[in-house]
């Protein structure tokens, strides 16, 4: 099998890549009969020269490859008929902007394997960039807090060479006795919690967060049961919350009068209650002044997230009194960070970890034998048809 690593064609260009030069070398030597070639790119975080120095072949025309691997959506005009592709297609939620992409994939008889659909037999995702979204999102939250109150000035993560340089920047951080909330307990939240640890911020319990005063910066990690309750007053049931979130209401307001910086990393179902409302934000005791919305659900669980921000322009302001956007760091606005492609700020590290997971968890099923149906479950299309799991997309592509 010949594997082609694609140049990212979607604009703005993504700097991440599925495999680093060392990982391409490892694949070539580990899997007999498999060769990895790389399409040249002027914007990839790993340069063409880095691949060439490892003996990896650069190849502009990848039409002789059996499997083509990218990160973001491949432009429709660049898709090669009859091939097998693996990338984030962003189609499984019927995203309108990618409708024509999926139509073209079917027309060109392409097998599409979507990273988002790579799951174990319990349908838990096994691969993703969530950890880097969390660590960069938390870093941006700290950066924004420092700028708002003129406490310190950090170099933006996307201007750092890698995670090591970004963590060096943390030595500049000088926090007062602020209280921070991290929501969630998945990969994204784990990344945010790691950054809290790198700053040596003291972790406290939800009870301590609302009842005690501290002379140092502290943070709490909140899970769904910490800020939601059953509408009928009955006992909390985690499984019921995931299957019938409409039966619950938010109790997050008990934290808003104590929190200075909110780092929101928790997955949100549109049927679930929002954390707080626009009216809640107008309350005199609503204390949150900086929100790093890592989830970036527009008009979702955080009402001040009215639009995505960008890597180059990370922050905007939300004025709760007028319910309008304003200057990012003014006194009458809440500072909002809602970058929707956070892992791109540390593309080298994110690529390395992603490639490692691909090699360990996916390539054996892809290149040797799909014993547990991993690739079959993740294939949205095959032989010109939607796969059974994804037949619900029929009306989307009609």
TORDREN-45415 format. One record per residue: z, y, x of N, C-alpha, C in turn. Coordinates in pm, whole numbers. Layout:
% residues N
[torse [Z Y X] [Z Y X] [Z Y X]]
...
END
This chain:
% residues 398
[torse [0 -120 85] [0 0 0] [0 124 87]]
[torse [-75 223 43] [-79 351 114] [-16 457 23]]
[torse [84 526 77] [157 628 2] [119 766 53]]
[torse [84 854 -39] [52 992 -2] [160 1087 -47]]
[torse [214 1166 46] [313 1268 12] [237 1397 -18]]
[torse [247 1442 -142] [166 1554 -188] [218 1690 -143]]
[torse [125 1781 -122] [159 1923 -107] [194 1976 -247]]
[torse [301 2053 -258] [342 2106 -387] [244 2215 -432]]
[torse [170 2186 -539] [67 2278 -585] [112 2376 -691]]
[torse [222 2343 -759] [269 2433 -865] [319 2564 -805]]
[torse [287 2674 -871] [328 2808 -825] [439 2859 -916]]
[torse [551 2914 -860] [578 2931 -717] [599 2798 -648]]
[torse [559 2793 -521] [560 2668 -446] [702 2621 -416]]
[torse [725 2494 -440] [853 2432 -407] [850 2390 -261]]
[torse [959 2414 -189] [965 2381 -46] [1018 2241 -20]]
[torse [1064 2173 -126] [1120 2039 -108] [1009 1935 -91]]
[torse [1048 1818 -40] [955 1707 -21] [1031 1578 -47]]
[torse [960 1474 -90] [1027 1348 -124] [1083 1277 -1]]
[torse [1011 1287 114] [1056 1218 235] [1043 1310 356]]
[torse [1145 1312 439] [1143 1388 564] [1058 1312 666]]
[torse [1023 1374 779] [947 1302 882] [1014 1173 928]]
[torse [1145 1176 953] [1216 1055 997] [1212 947 889]]
[torse [1220 987 763] [1217 889 655] [1079 826 639]]
[torse [973 904 659] [837 848 658] [823 742 766]]
[torse [877 774 882] [873 679 995] [949 551 959]]
[torse [1064 566 895] [1145 452 856] [1072 364 754]]
[torse [1004 426 658] [930 349 557] [817 270 622]]
[torse [744 334 713] [634 267 781] [681 144 859]]
[torse [802 154 915] [853 43 997] [931 -61 917]]
[torse [984 -21 801] [1071 -111 723] [991 -198 625]]
[torse [888 -141 565] [813 -213 462] [678 -256 520]]
[torse [660 -385 546] [535 -436 604] [415 -403 516]]
[torse [309 -356 578] [187 -328 504] [186 -196 432]]
[torse [292 -116 448] [300 15 382] [278 126 484]]
[torse [192 220 451] [167 335 537] [189 463 457]]
[torse [262 558 515] [285 688 453] [203 793 524]]
[torse [125 868 447] [51 982 502] [96 1107 426]]
[torse [74 1223 488] [126 1348 432] [15 1451 419]]
[torse [7 1512 303] [-89 1621 282] [-35 1748 348]]
[torse [-114 1816 430] [-65 1936 498] [-16 2042 400]]
[torse [85 2119 441] [138 2227 357] [187 2341 443]]
[torse [158 2463 400] [203 2581 473] [339 2629 426]]
[torse [392 2571 318] [518 2622 263] [630 2518 257]]
[torse [601 2397 292] [703 2291 290] [813 2323 390]]
[torse [938 2290 359] [1050 2321 449] [1043 2242 580]]
[torse [981 2124 576] [952 2049 698] [806 2078 735]]
[torse [783 2129 854] [649 2174 892] [556 2057 920]]
[torse [426 2087 918] [326 1986 953] [353 1930 1093]]
[torse [393 2018 1184] [417 1978 1323] [533 1879 1334]]
[torse [634 1894 1247] [747 1802 1249] [703 1661 1211]]
[torse [610 1650 1117] [558 1518 1080] [470 1461 1191]]
[torse [382 1545 1244] [290 1500 1350] [368 1452 1471]]
[torse [478 1521 1505] [557 1483 1623] [621 1345 1608]]
[torse [634 1298 1483] [690 1164 1458] [580 1059 1444]]
[torse [456 1102 1464] [344 1008 1453] [297 984 1311]]
[torse [338 1070 1217] [297 1056 1078] [160 1124 1060]]
[torse [68 1054 998] [-68 1103 982] [-75 1210 875]]
[torse [-139 1322 907] [-165 1428 810] [-303 1403 750]]
[torse [-315 1417 618] [-440 1382 551] [-461 1474 432]]
[torse [-564 1558 438] [-593 1651 328] [-639 1576 203]]
[torse [-733 1486 220] [-786 1408 108] [-702 1282 90]]
[torse [-630 1272 -20] [-540 1159 -42] [-593 1063 -149]]
[torse [-724 1067 -174] [-783 983 -278] [-782 835 -244]]
[torse [-759 801 -115] [-753 659 -78] [-611 603 -86]]
[torse [-516 684 -134] [-376 638 -146] [-356 567 -280]]
[torse [-266 468 -279] [-235 393 -401] [-127 463 -483]]
[torse [-32 523 -415] [81 590 -479] [91 731 -425]]
[torse [98 829 -514] [107 970 -474] [240 1027 -522]]
[torse [316 1084 -428] [452 1128 -457] [468 1277 -432]]
[torse [521 1347 -534] [552 1489 -521] [691 1516 -573]]
[torse [722 1644 -592] [851 1683 -651] [826 1743 -789]]
[torse [764 1858 -796] [736 1923 -924] [605 1872 -985]]
[torse [571 1923 -1103] [450 1883 -1172] [327 1904 -1083]]
[torse [237 1806 -1085] [110 1818 -1012] [12 1893 -1102]]
[torse [-52 1998 -1052] [-150 2071 -1133] [-256 1976 -1191]]
[torse [-296 2001 -1314] [-389 1911 -1384] [-518 1887 -1306]]
[torse [-572 1993 -1245] [-700 1981 -1176] [-689 1904 -1045]]
[torse [-565 1876 -1000] [-546 1803 -874] [-517 1655 -897]]
[torse [-500 1614 -1021] [-471 1474 -1052] [-594 1387 -1024]]
[torse [-571 1272 -961] [-679 1180 -926] [-678 1062 -1022]]
[torse [-791 1033 -1079] [-803 929 -1182] [-762 791 -1130]]
[torse [-691 718 -1217] [-658 578 -1189] [-548 555 -1088]]
[torse [-477 660 -1048] [-373 646 -946] [-234 630 -1009]]
[torse [-140 599 -924] [1 590 -962] [71 712 -902]]
[torse [141 790 -987] [208 911 -942] [358 903 -970]]
[torse [435 972 -886] [579 984 -909] [620 1129 -882]]
[torse [672 1196 -987] [720 1333 -974] [800 1369 -1099]]
[torse [864 1486 -1099] [931 1538 -1218] [824 1597 -1309]]
[torse [796 1534 -1422] [688 1583 -1508] [735 1685 -1612]]
[torse [865 1685 -1642] [920 1776 -1744] [839 1768 -1874]]
[torse [825 1645 -1923] [752 1623 -2048] [836 1547 -2151]]
[torse [942 1479 -2109] [1012 1387 -2200] [1089 1459 -2311]]
[torse [1108 1592 -2296] [1171 1670 -2402] [1065 1749 -2480]]
[torse [939 1706 -2464] [826 1770 -2532] [812 1917 -2493]]
[torse [831 1944 -2363] [818 2082 -2316] [676 2133 -2341]]
[torse [662 2241 -2418] [528 2290 -2457] [435 2318 -2340]]
[torse [490 2374 -2231] [405 2415 -2120] [343 2297 -2044]]
[torse [393 2174 -2066] [338 2059 -1995] [266 1961 -2086]]
[torse [239 2003 -2207] [167 1919 -2303] [30 1877 -2249]]
[torse [-45 1975 -2197] [-179 1946 -2144] [-172 1859 -2020]]
[torse [-65 1871 -1943] [-48 1786 -1825] [-42 1640 -1866]]
[torse [41 1609 -1966] [55 1470 -2010] [-75 1420 -2075]]
[torse [-144 1506 -2147] [-273 1467 -2205] [-373 1430 -2095]]
[torse [-373 1510 -1988] [-465 1484 -1876] [-429 1354 -1804]]
[torse [-300 1328 -1787] [-254 1205 -1722] [-302 1082 -1801]]
[torse [-294 1088 -1932] [-341 977 -2015] [-493 964 -2006]]
[torse [-562 1075 -2012] [-708 1074 -2006] [-758 1016 -1873]]
[torse [-684 1042 -1765] [-726 996 -1634] [-668 859 -1597]]
[torse [-607 793 -1696] [-559 656 -1676] [-461 647 -1559]]
[torse [-365 739 -1558] [-266 746 -1448] [-135 683 -1491]]
[torse [-74 607 -1401] [63 560 -1426] [158 667 -1374]]
[torse [234 726 -1465] [328 831 -1428] [470 777 -1427]]
[torse [532 781 -1309] [673 743 -1293] [751 873 -1276]]
[torse [845 897 -1365] [919 1023 -1366] [1058 1000 -1306]]
[torse [1095 1081 -1206] [1227 1067 -1142] [1339 1073 -1244]]
[torse [1321 1159 -1344] [1425 1180 -1444] [1452 1053 -1526]]
[torse [1354 963 -1526] [1365 840 -1605] [1404 719 -1521]]
[torse [1430 740 -1393] [1476 630 -1307] [1624 606 -1338]]
[torse [1650 500 -1413] [1786 472 -1460] [1823 328 -1434]]
[torse [1955 301 -1437] [1999 163 -1433] [1981 102 -1572]]
[torse [2024 -21 -1588] [2001 -90 -1715] [2085 -33 -1829]]
[torse [2185 51 -1796] [2263 120 -1898] [2206 260 -1925]]
[torse [2090 288 -1864] [2019 415 -1879] [2094 533 -1818]]
[torse [2171 508 -1712] [2232 614 -1634] [2137 651 -1520]]
[torse [2111 779 -1504] [2021 823 -1397] [2076 784 -1260]]
[torse [1986 743 -1171] [2029 696 -1039] [1986 790 -927]]
[torse [1912 894 -960] [1859 981 -855] [1842 1123 -910]]
[torse [1856 1222 -824] [1839 1360 -869] [1889 1460 -767]]
[torse [1871 1587 -798] [1910 1697 -709] [2036 1769 -758]]
[torse [2106 1709 -855] [2219 1777 -918] [2326 1824 -822]]
[torse [2358 1742 -722] [2462 1779 -626] [2431 1912 -559]]
[torse [2305 1932 -520] [2269 2057 -452] [2265 2175 -549]]
[torse [2234 2148 -675] [2244 2254 -776] [2388 2302 -785]]
[torse [2482 2208 -781] [2623 2242 -790] [2675 2318 -671]]
[torse [2641 2272 -552] [2696 2335 -431] [2636 2475 -412]]
[torse [2507 2490 -440] [2444 2622 -426] [2487 2714 -540]]
[torse [2500 2658 -662] [2545 2740 -775] [2685 2797 -752]]
[torse [2774 2713 -698] [2910 2760 -668] [2908 2865 -557]]
[torse [2825 2842 -455] [2811 2939 -346] [2763 3074 -401]]
[torse [2664 3068 -491] [2613 3192 -550] [2720 3262 -634]]
[torse [2804 3183 -703] [2913 3242 -779] [3010 3318 -691]]
[torse [3047 3258 -578] [3135 3324 -481] [3067 3447 -422]]
[torse [2937 3432 -388] [2861 3545 -333] [2861 3661 -433]]
[torse [2836 3630 -561] [2832 3734 -664] [2967 3801 -683]]
[torse [3074 3724 -678] [3208 3782 -693] [3238 3877 -577]]
[torse [3200 3835 -456] [3221 3921 -339] [3145 4052 -349]]
[torse [3021 4044 -400] [2939 4166 -414] [2994 4257 -525]]
[torse [3036 4197 -635] [3083 4278 -748] [3204 4362 -710]]
[torse [3295 4302 -634] [3419 4372 -599] [3423 4420 -454]]
[torse [3305 4414 -388] [3290 4464 -250] [3396 4404 -157]]
[torse [3417 4272 -170] [3517 4202 -89] [3456 4145 39]]
[torse [3332 4099 31] [3263 4039 147] [3115 4031 112]]
[torse [3034 4007 213] [2888 4003 192] [2834 3876 258]]
[torse [2792 3780 177] [2741 3653 229] [2589 3655 238]]
[torse [2536 3585 337] [2391 3564 343] [2351 3471 229]]
[torse [2249 3503 151] [2205 3414 44] [2170 3276 98]]
[torse [2196 3173 19] [2174 3035 65] [2029 3012 105]]
[torse [1935 3072 35] [1794 3045 65] [1749 3108 197]]
[torse [1832 3196 253] [1802 3254 385] [1873 3178 496]]
[torse [1954 3079 460] [2020 2994 559] [1926 2878 595]]
[torse [1929 2834 719] [1841 2725 763] [1874 2596 691]]
[torse [2005 2571 676] [2048 2447 610] [2191 2463 559]]
[torse [2247 2354 508] [2382 2358 450] [2486 2394 556]]
[torse [2465 2350 677] [2560 2381 785] [2573 2531 806]]
[torse [2458 2601 809] [2463 2746 826] [2526 2813 704]]
[torse [2495 2761 585] [2554 2817 463] [2705 2806 467]]
[torse [2757 2690 510] [2902 2672 516] [2965 2760 624]]
[torse [2891 2793 728] [2941 2887 829] [2965 3024 767]]
[torse [2878 3060 671] [2891 3188 603] [3023 3198 527]]
[torse [3074 3083 484] [3197 3083 405] [3318 3137 482]]
[torse [3307 3144 614] [3416 3200 695] [3439 3348 665]]
[torse [3337 3412 607] [3348 3554 572] [3426 3576 442]]
[torse [3445 3468 365] [3504 3482 232] [3651 3517 242]]
[torse [3689 3620 170] [3829 3662 163] [3862 3689 17]]
[torse [3912 3587 -50] [3938 3597 -193] [4081 3642 -223]]
[torse [4093 3717 -330] [4226 3752 -379] [4278 3635 -461]]
[torse [4385 3656 -535] [4443 3546 -614] [4366 3526 -745]]
[torse [4235 3501 -733] [4153 3482 -852] [4166 3337 -903]]
[torse [4131 3321 -1029] [4130 3188 -1089] [3986 3151 -1126]]
[torse [3946 3029 -1085] [3809 2984 -1101] [3807 2858 -1189]]
[torse [3708 2849 -1276] [3687 2728 -1356] [3556 2663 -1313]]
[torse [3561 2531 -1290] [3441 2449 -1272] [3436 2353 -1390]]
[torse [3328 2356 -1469] [3317 2262 -1581] [3232 2142 -1541]]
[torse [3263 2026 -1600] [3182 1907 -1578] [3245 1808 -1483]]
[torse [3189 1686 -1482] [3240 1582 -1393] [3129 1494 -1336]]
[torse [3005 1545 -1337] [2893 1470 -1283] [2855 1516 -1144]]
[torse [2732 1485 -1104] [2683 1522 -970] [2690 1673 -947]]
[torse [2651 1749 -1049] [2647 1895 -1034] [2788 1949 -1007]]
[torse [2883 1906 -1089] [3021 1950 -1072] [3077 1904 -937]]
[torse [3039 1785 -893] [3086 1735 -763] [3043 1826 -650]]
[torse [2920 1879 -659] [2873 1973 -558] [2956 2101 -558]]
[torse [2985 2152 -678] [3066 2275 -689] [3207 2252 -636]]
[torse [3264 2137 -668] [3400 2104 -622] [3403 2092 -469]]
[torse [3296 2037 -411] [3291 2028 -265] [3297 2167 -202]]
[torse [3228 2263 -264] [3231 2399 -209] [3370 2459 -221]]
[torse [3439 2432 -332] [3577 2480 -346] [3663 2424 -232]]
[torse [3640 2296 -199] [3714 2233 -89] [3682 2297 44]]
[torse [3554 2330 66] [3514 2394 192] [3582 2530 209]]
[torse [3615 2594 97] [3684 2724 101] [3836 2709 101]]
[torse [3881 2585 96] [4026 2556 90] [4094 2623 -28]]
[torse [4023 2627 -141] [4081 2684 -262] [4168 2578 -328]]
[torse [4286 2617 -367] [4383 2524 -423] [4340 2475 -561]]
[torse [4342 2344 -580] [4308 2286 -710] [4434 2272 -795]]
[torse [4425 2313 -922] [4540 2304 -1011] [4498 2235 -1142]]
[torse [4594 2202 -1224] [4567 2133 -1351] [4535 2235 -1460]]
[torse [4474 2190 -1571] [4449 2282 -1682] [4577 2351 -1732]]
[torse [4689 2276 -1738] [4815 2336 -1784] [4860 2444 -1686]]
[torse [4853 2413 -1557] [4895 2512 -1456] [4805 2636 -1462]]
[torse [4678 2615 -1491] [4582 2725 -1495] [4621 2828 -1601]]
[torse [4666 2780 -1716] [4698 2872 -1827] [4844 2917 -1830]]
[torse [4930 2854 -1750] [5073 2885 -1761] [5137 2946 -1636]]
[torse [5071 2931 -1520] [5135 2977 -1397] [5053 3085 -1328]]
[torse [5125 3170 -1255] [5063 3274 -1173] [5068 3230 -1026]]
[torse [4960 3257 -952] [4955 3216 -811] [4922 3336 -723]]
[torse [4967 3330 -599] [4938 3436 -503] [4815 3405 -418]]
[torse [4747 3297 -450] [4627 3255 -376] [4517 3221 -477]]
[torse [4395 3208 -428] [4284 3168 -514] [4303 3023 -557]]
[torse [4278 2995 -683] [4294 2859 -737] [4173 2826 -824]]
[torse [4152 2694 -845] [4047 2653 -938] [4091 2531 -1016]]
[torse [4032 2515 -1133] [4056 2398 -1216] [3921 2337 -1251]]
[torse [3916 2205 -1257] [3795 2136 -1303] [3820 2088 -1445]]
[torse [3741 2138 -1539] [3759 2105 -1679] [3655 2004 -1726]]
[torse [3702 1899 -1794] [3613 1802 -1857] [3602 1837 -2006]]
[torse [3511 1773 -2075] [3484 1806 -2215] [3609 1805 -2302]]
[torse [3697 1705 -2277] [3817 1693 -2360] [3918 1805 -2336]]
[torse [3900 1879 -2225] [3990 1990 -2196] [3959 2115 -2278]]
[torse [3835 2125 -2329] [3799 2247 -2401] [3723 2221 -2531]]
[torse [3739 2099 -2585] [3686 2068 -2717] [3789 1985 -2794]]
[torse [3783 1991 -2925] [3872 1909 -3008] [3799 1871 -3137]]
[torse [3848 1764 -3203] [3790 1721 -3330] [3818 1827 -3438]]
[torse [3719 1853 -3519] [3736 1950 -3627] [3840 1904 -3729]]
[torse [3850 1772 -3746] [3945 1721 -3845] [4085 1700 -3788]]
[torse [4104 1736 -3661] [4235 1726 -3599] [4273 1588 -3549]]
[torse [4183 1491 -3560] [4214 1355 -3514] [4204 1345 -3362]]
[torse [4237 1229 -3308] [4247 1207 -3164] [4110 1218 -3096]]
[torse [4113 1266 -2972] [3990 1279 -2893] [3926 1143 -2871]]
[torse [3792 1140 -2881] [3716 1018 -2854] [3591 1058 -2775]]
[torse [3588 1020 -2648] [3479 1062 -2560] [3344 1012 -2609]]
[torse [3336 886 -2648] [3210 830 -2694] [3159 902 -2818]]
[torse [3252 937 -2908] [3214 1009 -3030] [3163 1148 -2996]]
[torse [3222 1211 -2894] [3177 1344 -2853] [3032 1340 -2806]]
[torse [2996 1233 -2733] [2859 1222 -2685] [2760 1188 -2795]]
[torse [2803 1109 -2892] [2710 1067 -2999] [2709 1162 -3118]]
[torse [2823 1225 -3148] [2832 1318 -3262] [2904 1446 -3221]]
[torse [2846 1523 -3128] [2915 1644 -3081] [2935 1748 -3190]]
[torse [2858 1738 -3298] [2872 1834 -3408] [3005 1820 -3481]]
[torse [3078 1712 -3455] [3208 1692 -3520] [3321 1763 -3445]]
[torse [3286 1836 -3339] [3388 1897 -3253] [3374 2048 -3253]]
[torse [3482 2115 -3213] [3479 2261 -3195] [3537 2294 -3058]]
[torse [3499 2410 -3009] [3543 2453 -2875] [3683 2513 -2879]]
[torse [3760 2485 -2774] [3891 2548 -2755] [3893 2625 -2623]]
[torse [3773 2660 -2574] [3762 2722 -2443] [3831 2858 -2435]]
[torse [3850 2921 -2550] [3909 3056 -2551] [4049 3060 -2489]]
[torse [4117 2945 -2486] [4252 2945 -2424] [4245 2966 -2273]]
[torse [4124 2951 -2215] [4109 2971 -2069] [4051 3107 -2035]]
[torse [3979 3171 -2128] [3905 3292 -2094] [3995 3409 -2056]]
[torse [4119 3409 -2102] [4210 3519 -2068] [4275 3501 -1930]]
[torse [4247 3387 -1865] [4305 3358 -1733] [4200 3346 -1623]]
[torse [4073 3334 -1660] [3966 3301 -1565] [3893 3426 -1516]]
[torse [3867 3432 -1385] [3790 3543 -1327] [3645 3502 -1301]]
[torse [3625 3380 -1252] [3492 3330 -1216] [3470 3194 -1283]]
[torse [3363 3184 -1359] [3329 3059 -1427] [3206 2999 -1360]]
[torse [3218 2872 -1315] [3106 2798 -1258] [3076 2684 -1355]]
[torse [2973 2702 -1434] [2946 2610 -1546] [2847 2501 -1503]]
[torse [2896 2378 -1492] [2815 2266 -1442] [2803 2153 -1542]]
[torse [2855 2170 -1661] [2862 2061 -1757] [2736 2053 -1843]]
[torse [2683 1931 -1860] [2569 1910 -1948] [2605 1954 -2090]]
[torse [2509 2017 -2158] [2535 2064 -2293] [2430 2011 -2390]]
[torse [2476 1951 -2497] [2390 1904 -2605] [2380 2017 -2708]]
[torse [2259 2054 -2751] [2245 2164 -2849] [2324 2141 -2978]]
[torse [2362 2017 -3007] [2443 1989 -3127] [2590 2018 -3103]]
[torse [2628 2035 -2977] [2768 2055 -2940] [2807 2202 -2956]]
[torse [2937 2230 -2969] [2979 2371 -2977] [2954 2444 -2846]]
[torse [2929 2575 -2854] [2917 2656 -2733] [3057 2676 -2675]]
[torse [3064 2714 -2547] [3195 2735 -2485] [3268 2850 -2553]]
[torse [3194 2960 -2572] [3250 3077 -2640] [3133 3156 -2698]]
[torse [3161 3248 -2788] [3057 3324 -2856] [3047 3466 -2800]]
[torse [2944 3538 -2844] [2930 3678 -2805] [3048 3760 -2856]]
[torse [3099 3724 -2975] [3216 3793 -3028] [3339 3767 -2942]]
[torse [3355 3644 -2896] [3466 3610 -2807] [3463 3697 -2681]]
[torse [3343 3724 -2632] [3328 3799 -2508] [3367 3946 -2524]]
[torse [3373 3993 -2649] [3412 4132 -2674] [3564 4152 -2679]]
[torse [3637 4041 -2680] [3784 4049 -2691] [3842 4121 -2569]]
[torse [3943 4205 -2588] [4004 4280 -2477] [4061 4188 -2367]]
[torse [4104 4067 -2406] [4163 3979 -2305] [4063 3877 -2247]]
[torse [3934 3895 -2276] [3831 3811 -2214] [3816 3857 -2069]]
[torse [3861 3774 -1976] [3877 3819 -1838] [3762 3781 -1744]]
[torse [3678 3686 -1783] [3571 3638 -1694] [3476 3753 -1661]]
[torse [3457 3778 -1533] [3370 3889 -1492] [3246 3842 -1418]]
[torse [3247 3717 -1371] [3130 3660 -1303] [3108 3519 -1358]]
[torse [2985 3490 -1399] [2950 3357 -1451] [2834 3301 -1370]]
[torse [2858 3188 -1304] [2752 3114 -1236] [2714 2999 -1329]]
[torse [2609 3020 -1407] [2567 2919 -1505] [2468 2825 -1438]]
[torse [2520 2721 -1377] [2437 2626 -1302] [2347 2549 -1398]]
[torse [2393 2524 -1519] [2313 2450 -1616] [2190 2529 -1661]]
[torse [2203 2662 -1666] [2094 2753 -1702] [2028 2714 -1834]]
[torse [2110 2690 -1935] [2057 2668 -2070] [2041 2804 -2138]]
[torse [1917 2849 -2152] [1893 2982 -2207] [1938 2987 -2354]]
[torse [2021 3087 -2385] [2080 3100 -2519] [2146 2970 -2562]]
[torse [2215 2907 -2466] [2279 2779 -2491] [2430 2790 -2499]]
[torse [2499 2713 -2415] [2645 2706 -2423] [2714 2832 -2373]]
[torse [2644 2912 -2293] [2697 3040 -2243] [2610 3151 -2301]]
[torse [2659 3230 -2397] [2574 3327 -2466] [2520 3439 -2379]]
[torse [2583 3464 -2264] [2533 3570 -2175] [2413 3525 -2093]]
[torse [2382 3395 -2096] [2264 3344 -2023] [2143 3365 -2114]]
[torse [2089 3485 -2108] [1979 3524 -2196] [1842 3498 -2134]]
[torse [1840 3475 -2002] [1714 3452 -1931] [1747 3388 -1797]]
[torse [1652 3319 -1735] [1678 3266 -1601] [1667 3378 -1498]]
[torse [1743 3367 -1391] [1725 3458 -1277] [1646 3383 -1170]]
[torse [1616 3447 -1061] [1534 3386 -956] [1610 3374 -826]]
[torse [1558 3293 -737] [1622 3277 -606] [1629 3411 -533]]
[torse [1523 3490 -542] [1520 3619 -473] [1605 3725 -543]]
[torse [1618 3714 -674] [1695 3812 -753] [1790 3733 -843]]
[torse [1903 3692 -785] [1988 3590 -846] [2072 3639 -964]]
[torse [2100 3766 -969] [2201 3816 -1064] [2144 3919 -1161]]
[torse [2198 3917 -1281] [2177 4026 -1374] [2307 4051 -1449]]
[torse [2316 4162 -1516] [2438 4196 -1588] [2423 4173 -1737]]
[torse [2534 4139 -1801] [2535 4126 -1948] [2648 4213 -2000]]
[torse [2613 4306 -2088] [2712 4396 -2146] [2759 4337 -2279]]
[torse [2881 4285 -2285] [2928 4221 -2409] [2942 4317 -2525]]
[torse [2969 4444 -2496] [2988 4543 -2603] [2857 4568 -2678]]
[torse [2746 4578 -2602] [2616 4609 -2663] [2529 4484 -2679]]
[torse [2575 4372 -2621] [2499 4246 -2622] [2361 4263 -2561]]
[torse [2354 4343 -2456] [2228 4367 -2386] [2245 4345 -2236]]
[torse [2133 4328 -2165] [2136 4316 -2020] [2161 4452 -1957]]
[torse [2216 4450 -1836] [2244 4574 -1765] [2245 4550 -1615]]
[torse [2299 4645 -1541] [2306 4632 -1395] [2398 4514 -1358]]
[torse [2358 4440 -1255] [2426 4314 -1222] [2573 4331 -1187]]
[torse [2607 4437 -1115] [2743 4448 -1061] [2819 4569 -1111]]
[torse [2779 4624 -1225] [2850 4741 -1278] [2980 4699 -1345]]
[torse [3067 4795 -1368] [3199 4766 -1425] [3193 4725 -1572]]
[torse [3088 4770 -1643] [3082 4741 -1785] [2999 4617 -1819]]
[torse [2956 4544 -1715] [2880 4421 -1741] [2948 4300 -1676]]
[torse [2920 4185 -1733] [2958 4058 -1671] [2842 4016 -1582]]
[torse [2870 3982 -1458] [2766 3941 -1365] [2726 3796 -1393]]
[torse [2596 3774 -1414] [2545 3641 -1450] [2450 3591 -1341]]
[torse [2470 3466 -1297] [2377 3396 -1209] [2323 3277 -1287]]
[torse [2191 3273 -1308] [2132 3164 -1387] [2000 3121 -1325]]
[torse [2004 3087 -1196] [1884 3038 -1127] [1857 2896 -1174]]
[torse [1732 2869 -1215] [1704 2737 -1272] [1648 2637 -1172]]
[torse [1634 2674 -1045] [1588 2579 -943] [1674 2591 -816]]
[torse [1804 2581 -836] [1901 2602 -728] [1882 2512 -605]]
[torse [1847 2383 -620] [1832 2299 -500] [1726 2350 -404]]
[torse [1633 2434 -454] [1528 2489 -367] [1584 2586 -265]]
[torse [1710 2628 -282] [1770 2721 -185] [1811 2650 -56]]
[torse [1829 2519 -63] [1859 2439 57] [1758 2323 61]]
[torse [1629 2353 77] [1527 2250 61] [1533 2137 163]]
[torse [1574 2168 287] [1577 2062 389] [1686 1959 357]]
[torse [1805 2007 329] [1915 1914 296] [1888 1840 166]]
[torse [1839 1913 65] [1812 1850 -63] [1705 1742 -49]]
[torse [1602 1769 31] [1496 1670 54] [1550 1547 125]]
[torse [1632 1569 227] [1685 1457 305] [1770 1363 218]]
[torse [1858 1419 137] [1944 1336 51] [1863 1267 -58]]
[torse [1766 1338 -114] [1682 1281 -219] [1600 1164 -164]]
[torse [1541 1185 -46] [1462 1079 17] [1546 956 50]]
[torse [1669 979 92] [1760 868 123] [1785 784 -3]]
[torse [1809 851 -117] [1831 780 -242] [1705 705 -285]]
[torse [1590 767 -267] [1464 701 -302] [1444 572 -222]]
[torse [1470 581 -93] [1451 464 -6] [1547 352 -44]]
[torse [1672 386 -69] [1773 284 -97] [1763 227 -239]]
[torse [1737 314 -337] [1750 272 -478] [1618 245 -549]]
[torse [1507 300 -496] [1382 293 -571] [1271 216 -499]]
[torse [1252 241 -369] [1139 181 -299] [1136 28 -303]]
[torse [1249 -42 -292] [1241 -189 -301] [1177 -235 -433]]
[torse [1211 -170 -544] [1152 -205 -674] [1007 -164 -681]]
[torse [974 -56 -613] [839 -1 -619] [743 -75 -527]]
[torse [793 -114 -409] [705 -172 -307] [714 -323 -294]]
[torse [823 -383 -341] [839 -528 -326] [832 -596 -463]]
[torse [936 -583 -544] [936 -644 -677] [1030 -568 -768]]
[torse [982 -540 -889] [1061 -464 -987] [1149 -560 -1066]]
[torse [1247 -617 -998] [1328 -724 -1057] [1405 -680 -1182]]
[torse [1463 -562 -1180] [1546 -520 -1294] [1475 -420 -1386]]
[torse [1343 -407 -1371] [1266 -322 -1461] [1282 -174 -1437]]
[torse [1328 -135 -1319] [1352 6 -1288] [1225 89 -1304]]
[torse [1117 44 -1244] [990 119 -1246] [930 116 -1386]]
[torse [942 4 -1453] [889 -9 -1589] [960 92 -1681]]
[torse [1093 104 -1668] [1169 197 -1752] [1131 342 -1725]]
[torse [1095 371 -1600] [1068 509 -1560] [922 549 -1578]]
[torse [837 454 -1617] [695 484 -1636] [671 540 -1776]]
[torse [627 663 -1782] [598 727 -1911] [461 682 -1962]]
[torse [365 672 -1870] [230 629 -1908] [183 517 -1817]]
[torse [90 436 -1870] [30 327 -1792] [-94 278 -1867]]
[torse [-202 255 -1792] [-327 204 -1851] [-377 290 -1967]]
[torse [-357 421 -1953] [-410 513 -2053] [-329 524 -2180]]
[torse [-209 467 -2182] [-125 471 -2302] [18 513 -2268]]
[torse [89 563 -2367] [232 587 -2352] [302 452 -2349]]
[torse [402 439 -2263] [481 317 -2259] [572 313 -2383]]
[torse [615 192 -2426] [693 179 -2550] [811 274 -2560]]
[torse [886 294 -2449] [1002 383 -2451] [966 526 -2486]]
[torse [840 562 -2461] [800 702 -2475] [696 724 -2584]]
[torse [687 628 -2675] [593 645 -2786] [632 759 -2879]]
[torse [758 804 -2870] [800 920 -2951] [726 1048 -2911]]
[torse [655 1043 -2797] [579 1159 -2753] [438 1163 -2813]]
[torse [407 1067 -2900] [272 1057 -2958] [231 1185 -3030]]
[torse [323 1241 -3112] [290 1364 -3184] [277 1483 -3090]]
[torse [351 1478 -2981] [349 1584 -2879] [211 1594 -2813]]
[torse [149 1480 -2787] [20 1480 -2717] [-98 1475 -2813]]
[torse [-71 1460 -2944] [-183 1445 -3039] [-264 1574 -3048]]
END
